[in-house]
Amino acid sequence: MKKIEAIIKPFKLEDVKDALTEAGITGMTVTDVKGYGRQQGHSELYRGAEYIVDFLPKIKIDLVVANEQVDEVLTIISEAAKTGKIGDGKIFVSAVEKIIRIRTSEEDEEAI
């Protein structure tokens, strides 16, 4: 089992969710986050004063999938979240040792 964490632009969330749902991936956690990478933020003008916005709003999607689904999910997220512009985000994949569904006590892949 693998945990996939994707950091994407907020306006691409519905596209990613719809594409994953269409592929049968239904469980995910979504978090509002802020950060920066190569974008390095930007400056804005507010009431005549310029200030630097270092951390840009992003969305973090967390989901756990079976090993055989990883490549498909990575492709889906990459294609659905891509705008072709700087700041599209990143995807991280890490191993998951154990899962337990609290309600039923199901474990590992049965609990996904």
Secondary structure, DSSP 8 states (H G I E B T S, - for coil): -EEEEEEE-GGGHHHHHHHHHHTT----EEEEEEE-STT--EEEEETTEEEEE-SEEEEEEEEEE-GGGHHHHHHHHHHHH--SSTT-EEEEEEE----B-TTT--BGGGG-
